[in-house]
Amino acid sequence: MGRIGAGFYPDRHWNLGDGSIHWHAVFATLAKLEGNPRLIIEIKDKSKIRASAAYLASIGVAE
């Protein structure tokens, strides 16, 4: 897999939910892969990591 950019703003490292990535599609695609795929998320503002994780939980793709 390659990088997933958010529109015309690649590598901005925004908080999850602030960009235009369709997270349901990302997780649906990961679920179809064989093996044990990894998703690495880079967030510029480290104080927003918990909020970003909470966002993924709020849309039903993480716990």
N, CA, C and O atoms as a MOPAC input file, in Angstrom:
PM7 MOZYME 1SCF
protein

 N      0.84200 1    -1.18800 1     0.00000 1
 C      0.00000 1     0.00000 1     0.00000 1
 C      0.88100 1     1.24200 1     0.00000 1
 O      1.99800 1     1.22500 1     0.51600 1
 N      0.38800 1     2.26800 1    -0.55700 1
 C      1.12300 1     3.52300 1    -0.54800 1
 C      0.53200 1     4.48500 1     0.45400 1
 O     -0.25100 1     4.10500 1     1.32500 1
 N      0.91100 1     5.71000 1     0.31800 1
 C      0.38100 1     6.75100 1     1.20100 1
 C     -0.99800 1     7.18600 1     0.73600 1
 O     -1.31700 1     7.12900 1    -0.45200 1
 N     -1.79800 1     7.61600 1     1.67900 1
 C     -3.11800 1     8.14300 1     1.36100 1
 C     -3.07300 1     9.63500 1     1.65200 1
 O     -2.98400 1    10.04000 1     2.81100 1
 N     -3.13300 1    10.44600 1     0.61900 1
 C     -3.13400 1    11.89600 1     0.79900 1
 C     -4.54900 1    12.41200 1     1.01200 1
 O     -5.52100 1    11.70600 1     0.74500 1
 N     -4.65900 1    13.61700 1     1.48100 1
 C     -5.96600 1    14.22900 1     1.71000 1
 C     -6.12900 1    15.38400 1     0.72400 1
 O     -5.74500 1    16.51700 1     1.01200 1
 N     -6.69600 1    15.08800 1    -0.42400 1
 C     -6.91100 1    16.12700 1    -1.42200 1
 C     -5.59300 1    16.65700 1    -1.95700 1
 O     -4.69800 1    15.88500 1    -2.30100 1
 N     -5.47900 1    17.96500 1    -2.02600 1
 C     -4.26100 1    18.59700 1    -2.52600 1
 C     -3.31100 1    18.97000 1    -1.39500 1
 O     -2.42700 1    19.80700 1    -1.58400 1
 N     -3.47600 1    18.37100 1    -0.24000 1
 C     -2.65300 1    18.68000 1     0.92500 1
 C     -1.94900 1    17.42700 1     1.42400 1
 O     -2.23500 1    16.96600 1     2.52900 1
 N     -1.02800 1    16.86100 1     0.63400 1
 C     -0.37100 1    15.62500 1     1.05900 1
 C      0.52700 1    15.84100 1     2.27100 1
 O      1.14100 1    16.89600 1     2.43400 1
 N      0.58400 1    14.83100 1     3.10100 1
 C      1.49000 1    14.81100 1     4.25300 1
 C      1.29500 1    15.97100 1     5.22300 1
 O      2.26900 1    16.49600 1     5.76200 1
 N      0.06700 1    16.37000 1     5.44600 1
 C     -0.20200 1    17.44300 1     6.40500 1
 C     -0.25800 1    16.93100 1     7.83400 1
 O     -0.10300 1    17.70500 1     8.77900 1
 N     -0.47600 1    15.63700 1     7.99800 1
 C     -0.53800 1    15.02000 1     9.32400 1
 C     -1.64300 1    15.62900 1    10.18700 1
 O     -1.44700 1    15.89600 1    11.37200 1
 N     -2.79400 1    15.84100 1     9.57700 1
 C     -3.93600 1    16.40900 1    10.29400 1
 C     -4.49100 1    15.42200 1    11.30700 1
 O     -4.21700 1    14.22400 1    11.24800 1
 N     -5.27400 1    15.94700 1    12.23100 1
 C     -5.98000 1    15.09700 1    13.17300 1
 C     -6.99900 1    14.28300 1    12.38000 1
 O     -7.55200 1    14.76200 1    11.39000 1
 N     -7.23900 1    13.06500 1    12.81700 1
 C     -8.20600 1    12.22500 1    12.11200 1
 C     -9.58100 1    12.86900 1    12.19000 1
 O    -10.02100 1    13.31700 1    13.24900 1
 N    -10.24200 1    12.90500 1    11.05300 1
 C    -11.54300 1    13.54800 1    10.97500 1
 C    -11.47400 1    14.95500 1    10.41100 1
 O    -12.49400 1    15.51300 1    10.00800 1
 N    -10.27900 1    15.53400 1    10.37600 1
 C    -10.12800 1    16.89900 1     9.85900 1
 C     -9.89100 1    16.92900 1     8.34800 1
 O    -10.09800 1    17.96100 1     7.70800 1
 N     -9.46700 1    15.82400 1     7.78700 1
 C     -9.17100 1    15.77800 1     6.35600 1
 C    -10.33100 1    15.21200 1     5.56000 1
 O    -11.47800 1    15.21900 1     6.00600 1
 N    -10.01000 1    14.72400 1     4.37800 1
 C    -11.04900 1    14.20300 1     3.48200 1
 C    -10.92700 1    12.69900 1     3.24900 1
 O    -11.51300 1    12.17200 1     2.30400 1
 N    -10.18200 1    12.01400 1     4.08900 1
 C    -10.02600 1    10.56600 1     3.94400 1
 C    -11.32000 1     9.88200 1     4.37100 1
 O    -11.89900 1    10.22000 1     5.40400 1
 N    -11.76300 1     8.93200 1     3.58000 1
 C    -12.96600 1     8.15300 1     3.87300 1
 C    -12.54100 1     6.92500 1     4.68600 1
 O    -12.22100 1     5.87600 1     4.12700 1
 N    -12.54500 1     7.07400 1     6.00300 1
 C    -11.99900 1     6.05100 1     6.89400 1
 C    -12.72900 1     4.72400 1     6.80300 1
 O    -12.10300 1     3.67200 1     6.93700 1
 N    -14.04400 1     4.74600 1     6.57900 1
 C    -14.76600 1     3.48000 1     6.43000 1
 C    -14.19500 1     2.68700 1     5.25100 1
 O    -14.02800 1     1.47100 1     5.35100 1
 N    -13.89900 1     3.34900 1     4.15500 1
 C    -13.33400 1     2.68400 1     2.97900 1
 C    -11.93000 1     2.15500 1     3.26900 1
 O    -11.57500 1     1.06000 1     2.83200 1
 N    -11.14500 1     2.92000 1     3.99600 1
 C     -9.78700 1     2.48200 1     4.34900 1
 C     -9.84800 1     1.19800 1     5.16400 1
 O     -9.15000 1     0.23000 1     4.86200 1
 N    -10.68300 1     1.19400 1     6.19800 1
 C    -10.75600 1     0.02600 1     7.06600 1
 C    -11.41400 1    -1.16000 1     6.36500 1
 O    -11.06100 1    -2.30700 1     6.63900 1
 N    -12.35900 1    -0.90600 1     5.47100 1
 C    -12.96800 1    -1.99400 1     4.70200 1
 C    -11.92600 1    -2.64100 1     3.79400 1
 O    -11.90400 1    -3.86300 1     3.64500 1
 N    -11.07600 1    -1.83700 1     3.19500 1
 C    -10.01700 1    -2.36200 1     2.33500 1
 C     -9.00000 1    -3.14600 1     3.15000 1
 O     -8.57400 1    -4.22300 1     2.73200 1
 N     -8.60600 1    -2.62800 1     4.29800 1
 C     -7.66100 1    -3.34800 1     5.16000 1
 C     -8.23400 1    -4.69100 1     5.59900 1
 O     -7.50200 1    -5.67600 1     5.69500 1
 N     -9.52700 1    -4.73700 1     5.86300 1
 C    -10.16200 1    -5.97900 1     6.31600 1
 C    -10.12700 1    -7.06300 1     5.24000 1
 O    -10.18100 1    -8.24800 1     5.56600 1
 N    -10.03700 1    -6.68500 1     3.98100 1
 C    -10.00600 1    -7.65400 1     2.88100 1
 C     -8.62100 1    -8.24500 1     2.66300 1
 O     -8.49400 1    -9.26800 1     1.99100 1
 N     -7.59600 1    -7.63500 1     3.20500 1
 C     -6.22800 1    -8.09800 1     2.98100 1
 C     -5.92900 1    -9.34400 1     3.79200 1
 O     -6.41100 1    -9.50500 1     4.91300 1
 N     -5.13200 1   -10.21700 1     3.21200 1
 C     -4.67800 1   -11.38500 1     3.94100 1
 C     -3.51600 1   -10.97700 1     4.83000 1
 O     -2.89400 1    -9.93500 1     4.62100 1
 N     -3.23500 1   -11.79400 1     5.80700 1
 C     -2.13100 1   -11.50200 1     6.70800 1
 C     -2.57800 1   -10.57900 1     7.82700 1
 O     -3.73100 1   -10.61100 1     8.25600 1
 N     -1.67400 1    -9.78000 1     8.27900 1
 C     -1.93000 1    -8.89200 1     9.40400 1
 C     -1.46900 1    -7.48000 1     9.02300 1
 O     -0.40600 1    -7.03900 1     9.45900 1
 N     -2.26600 1    -6.76700 1     8.21000 1
 C     -1.82400 1    -5.44900 1     7.73300 1
 C     -1.69600 1    -4.44300 1     8.87100 1
 O     -2.34300 1    -4.57600 1     9.91000 1
 N     -0.86600 1    -3.45100 1     8.66300 1
 C     -0.65000 1    -2.37900 1     9.63200 1
 C     -1.08900 1    -1.06000 1     9.02000 1
 O     -0.91100 1    -0.82400 1     7.82500 1
 N     -1.65400 1    -0.22100 1     9.83900 1
 C     -2.00800 1     1.13500 1     9.43100 1
 C     -1.22000 1     2.07900 1    10.33200 1
 O     -1.40500 1     2.08600 1    11.54900 1
 N     -0.35600 1     2.86100 1     9.73600 1
 C      0.45600 1     3.81200 1    10.49700 1
 C     -0.13600 1     5.19500 1    10.28300 1
 O     -0.28800 1     5.65500 1     9.15200 1
 N     -0.46200 1     5.84300 1    11.37500 1
 C     -1.06100 1     7.17200 1    11.32000 1
 C     -0.08500 1     8.16900 1    11.93400 1
 O      0.41000 1     7.96600 1    13.04300 1
 N      0.18100 1     9.22800 1    11.21800 1
 C      1.07100 1    10.28700 1    11.70300 1
 C      0.24100 1    11.54200 1    11.93500 1
 O     -0.40300 1    12.05000 1    11.01600 1
 N      0.26000 1    12.03600 1    13.16100 1
 C     -0.50000 1    13.22800 1    13.52500 1
 C      0.49600 1    14.28600 1    13.98500 1
 O      1.31500 1    14.03700 1    14.87000 1
 N      0.42000 1    15.46100 1    13.38100 1
 C      1.39200 1    16.52500 1    13.68000 1
 C      1.32500 1    16.96600 1    15.14400 1
 O      2.35600 1    17.07300 1    15.80800 1
 N      0.11400 1    17.22100 1    15.64600 1
 C     -0.07800 1    17.69700 1    17.01800 1
 C     -0.29300 1    16.50300 1    17.93400 1
 O     -1.39300 1    15.95600 1    18.00200 1
 N      0.76700 1    16.09600 1    18.64300 1
 C      0.70400 1    14.90400 1    19.47400 1
 C     -0.36400 1    14.98300 1    20.56600 1
 O     -0.80500 1    13.94900 1    21.06800 1
 N     -0.78000 1    16.18300 1    20.93600 1
 C     -1.81900 1    16.31600 1    21.96000 1
 C     -3.18900 1    15.90100 1    21.41300 1
 O     -4.14700 1    15.78600 1    22.17700 1
 N     -3.28900 1    15.67900 1    20.11000 1
 C     -4.56000 1    15.30600 1    19.47200 1
 C     -4.67100 1    13.80700 1    19.19300 1
 O     -5.63900 1    13.36400 1    18.57400 1
 N     -3.69100 1    13.02600 1    19.64200 1
 C     -3.70600 1    11.59100 1    19.36700 1
 C     -4.93700 1    10.92900 1    19.97300 1
 O     -5.62000 1    10.16700 1    19.28800 1
 N     -5.23700 1    11.20100 1    21.24200 1
 C     -6.40400 1    10.58000 1    21.88000 1
 C     -7.69600 1    11.01500 1    21.20100 1
 O     -8.60200 1    10.19900 1    21.02800 1
 N     -7.79800 1    12.27400 1    20.81700 1
 C     -9.00200 1    12.75600 1    20.13200 1
 C     -9.15000 1    12.07400 1    18.78000 1
 O    -10.26500 1    11.76000 1    18.36300 1
 N     -8.04700 1    11.84400 1    18.10000 1
 C     -8.09600 1    11.16200 1    16.81100 1
 C     -8.53600 1     9.71100 1    16.98400 1
 O     -9.32600 1     9.20300 1    16.18800 1
 N     -8.03100 1     9.04300 1    18.01700 1
 C     -8.46100 1     7.67200 1    18.30500 1
 C     -9.94700 1     7.65300 1    18.65400 1
 O    -10.67100 1     6.75000 1    18.23500 1
 N    -10.39800 1     8.63500 1    19.41300 1
 C    -11.81100 1     8.73200 1    19.76700 1
 C    -12.66900 1     8.95600 1    18.52000 1
 O    -13.78800 1     8.45100 1    18.43800 1
 N    -12.15300 1     9.70300 1    17.56200 1
 C    -12.87100 1     9.91700 1    16.30900 1
 C    -13.09600 1     8.58700 1    15.59100 1
 O    -14.20600 1     8.29900 1    15.14000 1
 N    -12.04000 1     7.77700 1    15.48600 1
 C    -12.18200 1     6.47600 1    14.82900 1
 C    -13.21600 1     5.61300 1    15.54500 1
 O    -13.99800 1     4.91400 1    14.89900 1
 N    -13.22300 1     5.66000 1    16.86800 1
 C    -14.22800 1     4.90800 1    17.63800 1
 C    -15.63200 1     5.45400 1    17.38000 1
 O    -16.59100 1     4.69000 1    17.26900 1
 N    -15.74300 1     6.77300 1    17.28600 1
 C    -17.06900 1     7.39000 1    17.10000 1
 C    -17.70700 1     7.05700 1    15.75000 1
 O    -18.93000 1     7.07600 1    15.61700 1
 N    -16.87100 1     6.75100 1    14.74300 1
 C    -17.43500 1     6.39000 1    13.43800 1
 C    -17.51300 1     4.86300 1    13.28000 1
 O    -17.88600 1     4.35700 1    12.22200 1
 N    -17.16100 1     4.15200 1    14.33600 1
 C    -17.35900 1     2.70200 1    14.34900 1
 C    -16.29700 1     1.84500 1    13.70500 1
 O    -16.55500 1     0.68300 1    13.39200 1
 N    -15.09800 1     2.38800 1    13.49600 1
 C    -14.04700 1     1.57300 1    12.87500 1
 C    -12.96000 1     1.15100 1    13.85200 1
 O    -12.04200 1     0.42400 1    13.47100 1
 N    -13.04300 1     1.58600 1    15.09100 1
 C    -12.05900 1     1.22800 1    16.10900 1
 C    -12.74300 1     1.19300 1    17.46800 1
 O    -13.85600 1     1.69000 1    17.64000 1
 N    -12.05500 1     0.60000 1    18.41500 1
 C    -12.57900 1     0.54900 1    19.78400 1
 C    -11.75900 1     1.44100 1    20.68500 1
 O    -12.03900 1     1.53700 1    21.88000 1

